[in-house]
Amino acid sequence: MRLQDNPSLYYAYFHFWNVVPVLVIPEKANTHLNEIGQEMGTFRRQFLIEAALDLKASLAKEKIDLIILKEDKNLVSRLKTICKTYDIEYTVTSYPRGTYEGNLLGAFCEFTAVFTCEDDNLVAMEELPFTELPKVFTPFRKEMEANLDIRDKTQKPLLKKFKDSHKFSDTLELIQHPKHPNSAYPFMGGETAAHERLNYYLWESKAITDYKETRNELIGENYSSKLSAYLALGNLSPVQVYYAIKDFEAQVEKNDSTYWLLFELLWREYFLLVALQGHTKIYSIQGIQDKEPKNYSNDIKKFEQWCIGNTDHPFINANMKELVATGYMSNRGRQNVASYLVHHLKIDWRWGASFFEKHLIDYDISLNWCNWMYVAGVGNNTRNKVFNPTLQQERYDPDGTYCNLWNQ
């Protein structure tokens, strides 16, 4: 959902004269677990709609209408109608991140030819420096760093006028839900806000220079880049972030913190590839290791208490309350609440992954499910680390400021 550095958009306008832009808005979360799915959390949906409306406004400035379709049981037939109306022969879109997300794309093959572009990748898959994806991150990182071949940013194409969407487009209204005053992610969704945040974190505040020291903090906007939701929705590309950091290093300062944010981009890239290779295994209880499942108790009451932050541990409770109240949680918090659910409460890790999918504004298929597999010991692990929430609280919230903020 961006105009800048969008290979799919460039490909479409470079190769074809008439282009009809269409955006499909998902109505549910967790549709890979059952046919019904569950309602998407308020804050995730709000951020998604903000991003969609920002894209629509940006295209409107170019005198182009964006057709927005809400996903429903009639979606494929509506898409067929659009293709027939405008004599559409080709569909150009991002390479699907997940197996089930590719199912809709498969439906297009019935009535158009389909071209996919790697809009989400840092490195083109054909440029990867290995024939087989390493099973753990460190050898992947070393190979990538030694042979990093980042594509150039894709130029914005000359957008040709298309103004006819009133025939098909659904009405999309912004959710007027106030951001929580204590939210660490109070930003708007969309490409416009994404560039504002990137510019602020690097050039205005220079907070990136302290990233390695602050990344495990729990309170505030600047302990981490807060670019995750923009990357998840494609409001920013990882390539844009990479070159912005390299520009900052060249013009301002290069240190361990600037490197560490590039390091995190490689983690993102790794899990994207793991998810693509794993297909439906990333949603199975055995994970990509095909391990026998743990002896989970799957106590519904304990799971529900975990969801609302009513467990026996204040540090876990504070993090879960923050998630439900804001749609966001720190990386440190995510590791702790996931470990607590799996290893202390003995509950199927997929329940937690699905709960995160419902609520997180920065939900990303590969990052969410691969991180949960990792915590559960069925992912890209060499060892299975269990977090002690008491020791974690003592280390990262020693004076109880974070717990008191959310456990009021």
N, C-alpha and C positions, 0 to 999 in steps of 0.2 A: 504494500500500500504506500507507494512513493512514486514521484516523478523523476527524481534524481537517481543516477546509477541503477537503473532498472533494465537489465538485459532483455527481459520479455517485452517491455514497452518499446525499447529501441528496435528489437527484431521485428515486431509487428508493423511499426511505422516505416521502417527501412524497406521491408519487402512488399508491403501491400498499400494500395492507395486508400481504400476505405476501411477504417477500423472502428469497430463498435466496442467501447469499453464496458465491461460487465464486472460487477463485484457481488459475490455471493456471501451473505452474512449467515453464519451458522446459528441455529436457534437453540441447540442443545450442547451439553458436554457429555463425554463418556459414551458416545454412540458405538465405540468399538467393543464395549462390554455387553451391551444388549441392544435390541432394536429401538427401545424407547429412549434411552439416555436419561439424563437428569437436567434440570434447569441450570443454566449458567449463572454463576454468582453475580450479584448486582454490580460489583466494582469491575469485574472482568468485562462484563457486557458494556458497562458505561465507557470504559477505556476503548473498547472495540468500536463502539458507535462514534465516539469522538474522532477516532482515527478515520473512519469511513466518511464522516461529514467533512473533515479537513481535506481529504482527497477529492471529494466532490466539489468543494469550494475552489481548490487549486485548478481543477480541470475547467470549472466554469469561467475562470479568468482567461482561459484559452478558448472560450466559446465552445467548449465540449461538454456534453451531458454525460454523466456516468449513470448507467443503469444499475440500480441496486436491487437485488433480489434476496428476500428472506428465504432461507432454506426451508422447504416443506415437501410434502409428498408429491406435489405437482411440479417440482423444480425442473426435472428433466424435460417434461412436456413443454414447459414455458421456455426453456432454452431452445428446444426444437423450433418453437414458433418464432422466436427471435431470429434464429438462423435462416428459417424459410423466408421471413419477411424481408430481410436484408440480403438474401442470397449469399449467405456466409459459407465459405468453403473450408476455412482453416480456423483452428483455435490455437492461440498462443498463450502459454501460462507458465507459472513457476513449476519446477520439478516438485512433485508432491513429497512432503517430508515423511509421511507415514503411510503404511499399507492401506488403511481404510480410507484415508484422504484421497488415495489414488483411485478408489472405486468410482467416484463421481467423474473423474477424468476419463475413466474407461467408458462411461456412458456417452461421452462426446464422440468416441470413435465410431458410433453408429451413424452419425450424420455429418461429421467433419473430419478432416485430417488434423492431427494434434502435434504441435511442436512444444517441447518443454525447454526452458532455460534454467540454468543454475543460479537463480537470483539470491539464494541464501548462503552460498558457499564463499569461503575465503579463498580457496584454491579450487580450480576446475578439477573435476574427478579424473580427467584424462592426464592431468599434470601431477598427480600424486606420486611421490617418489618411492613407491613400493607396489608390489603386485598383490600382496596379501595384507590386509589391515592387521596391525599388531593387536594382540589380545589385551595389552595394558597400555596405559597412556605414555609412560616415560620413553620407550623406544619410538613411539609415534612422534612425540614432541622433538626428540633429537633428530630424527630423520627430516621432519618438517623444517626445523630451524636450520639445518645444514643445506637444505635444498628448497628453501621457500620461494615459490614462484607465484606471487600475487598478481592477479589480472589487473589491468588498468581500469580505472573507473569508467563506466559507460556513459557517454555523453547523452544529454537529454535530446530526444529527437524533435524534429519539427512536427508539432501536433496539428493535424488537419481537422477542420471543423466537423463535428457531428452533434446535431441538436435535434433529437427525436425521442428522447427517453420517456416522455410523458405517457407514451403508449403502454409501456411495460413496467416502469420502475415502481417499486414499493415505497411507501412513505416511511422514512426513518426519523424518529424523533429522539432527541437527546434526553437521556435520563437525568432528571434534575435531582441528583442525589449528592448532598454536600460531602466534600472530602473531610475525613476525620481530622481534627486539629492536631493530633499527634502523629499523623501519617508520615512515614519516611518516604513515601512516594506520592506526593500531592499533585503531580504534574498531569497535564492534559495529554490525551492520546493524539497521535497524528505526526506527519512528517514535519510540520512547522514547529511543533513543540520539541520534537526530537533534536532538531538542529539547534534550537535554543539551549537545550540541556547540554548537548555535546560542546557547544561553544562556551557555555558557562563553566562546565567542569574542567575543561582544558585551559582556555584562554583568559577568562575573566577571573575565576577564583584560583586557578592553578592547583586545585585540590588533588589533581592526579599525582602531583609530586609526593603526596603522603599516602597514596593508596595502599601500599603494602603494610603500613603501620596501622591504618584505620579500617581495613577491609573486614575485620572481625567485630567491629563495633555494632551496636544495636539501635541507637537512637540518632535521628537526624537525616538530612538529605544528602550530606556530602561524605559519609563514611565509605561510600562506594559510588561508582559512576552513575548508577540508576539508569543505565541504557538498556537493561535487559528486556523491558516490555517493548521498547521501540525496535529492538532487534527481532523479538518474537513475532511482531506483526509486520515486519518488513518496512517500518517507517524509516529505518536506517539499514544500510547494508553493513556487514562486517568489513567489507573492503573500504567503505567510507571511514569507519572507525579506525581501521589499521593505518590508513594514510594520514588521518588527522593526528594520531599519536606520533607517527614518524615525523610529521611537520613540526609538532611541538618539541620533540627531541632535538631536531635540527636547529630550531629557532630560540628555544627557551632553556630546556634542561632535559638531560637523559640520565635516569637513575634506576635503582632497583624497582621503584614503583611504576615507572612508565613501562619497564620490561614486564612487570607482573600483570599489567592489564593486557598486554599482548599475549602473555602466557594464558590468560583466561580465554582469550579468543581462540586459542588452539584447543583448549578443553571443549569449547563449544563446537568447534569443527570436528573434533574426535567423536563426540557423542552423536552428532548429526550422521556421521558415517556408520557408527555402531548401530543406530536405529534403522538406517536403510538396509544394512546387512542382516540385522536381526529379524526384520519383517514382524510377523505376529508374535514372535517369541518374547518381545519386550513387554507384552501384555500377559504373558503366562506366568504362573506361580513359580515355575522352574527357571524362568529367565533365560538368558542366552547360554548359560552354562548347563542347562538341562539337568540341574540338580534335583534330587528328591526334595519335595517341599518340607519345610520345618514342621514340627508338631505344633501348629498354631491352635490356640484355644478359641480364637474368634468370638470372644465375649462381646455381644452387641452393646451391652450397657457400658462396658469399659471403652469401647470405640466411640460411642456417643459422648461420653464424658471427655474423651480426648478431643473430639471435634469442637466442643464448646469451651475448652480450657477449664475443665473441672476434675483434673487428676489429683494425685497426691503430691505433685511437685509444682511449686510456684513458678519456676523457670519455664517449664513446659506450658503451663497455663498462660503465662504472659505472652508467649510467642503465638499460641493458637488464638488467643483473643485478638492479637494484632492482625493476624491473617483474616479473620472473619470481619473485623471492623474496618479494614482498609484494603484488602485484596493483596497485601504484600507482607513479606517476612524476610529478614536478613538471611544470608547464606548460613551463618553460624546457627541461627534459630532453626532453619530447615533441617540441618544435619542432626540437631538434637532431638527435635520432635519426631523425626523419622526413626531414629535409633530407639527412642523410647517406645514408640508404637510397636516396632518389630521385636525388640529384644527384651523389653520389660513387660509390656502388656501381652506379648505373644499373639499379635494380630497380623493377618495376611497383609503384606506390604502393599498389595494392589489396592486395598481399601484406602490407604493413606494417599497413594498416588492419584486415585480418582477424586479424593476430596481436594487435593491440591489443584487438580485439573479444573474442578468446578470454580474455585475461588481466585486463583492467582492471576493477576492482570498480566504478568509476564509468562503465562503458561506457554511452554514450548514442548512439543511432543518428545523430541529426542532428549532434551535436558531433564525434563521431569521424570520420564520413565527410566532413563539410564541412571540417573542419580538415585532413584529409589531402588533399582536393582542392585546398585553398588552397596547401599546401606544394608540391604537384605542378604548380601553375600552371594547373589546369583548373577552379578554383572561382571564388570571388568576389574575384578579384585585379585590381588595376590594374598591379601589377608582380610579378615573380617573385623573391622574396628567397631567396638561398642562404646558409646559415649556415656560417661557418668554425669548426669545432669547437675548433681550437687557440686562436683568439682568444676564443671563448666560454668556454673553460676558464680562460683567463688572467683574464677579467673576473669570472666567477661562482664560480670555485673556485681563486683565485690561490695559496693555500697547499697545494692538493691534498688538503684534508681530506675532501671528498666522494669523490674518486677512491680515496683510500686506504681509506675506509670500506667500499666495495663491491668493490674489486679485490684484496682480500686472498687 
